[in-house]
Amino acid sequence: MNYFQKKQLKSTQRSEDQQLISKNAVMIDVLISLTSNATCKEELKKLQEKLQYLTASDLSKVYDGDKKIANAIDDFKQWLYKEKDDAEKTAKMIKELYVLIAERNSKL
């Protein structure tokens, strides 16, 4: 693999990571619409802002971290669809997302 192919591959990986980061940030809007607790909505808005400004990377470890965040957001969404809006459990899930973001950022 020559230099230009490696550079193009890294560019593609970075682009895919940026798309996943953007998707994760947009999915927070769905979570905000599903919860009725005002405090949780504010926390989700803060989380969304943090997600929007994540740095895209061409490292596979970072991309895997973004996938974990996406999976956690999806699990959170499914839980909100099925269950009643429980502020304590919602706060716990938001904290879990912050932990996943911190883990992801530690791999940069």
C-alpha positions, 0 to 999 in steps of 0.5 A: 500500500503506497502513501496515497492509499494510506492517506485516502484510507485514513481520510475515509475512516475519519469521515466515517467517524465524523458521520457517526459522531454527528448521528450520535448528537442528532439521536440525543434530540430523540431522547430529549423528545422522549423524556418528560423530566426537565432536569434530564432534558437539560442534562441531555442538551449538555451531553448533546453539545459535548457530542457535537464537539468530539474530534473525529479520528482515523484510529479504530479504537476511537471509532469503536468507542463511538460505536459503543456510544451509539449502542448506548444511545440506542439502548437508552432510546429503546428503554425510554420507549418501553418504560415510564420516564424514571428520572433516576434511571435516566440520570444513571444512563446519562452518566453512563454516556459521559463515561463512554465519552471519557473512555473514547477521548482517552484513546485519542 
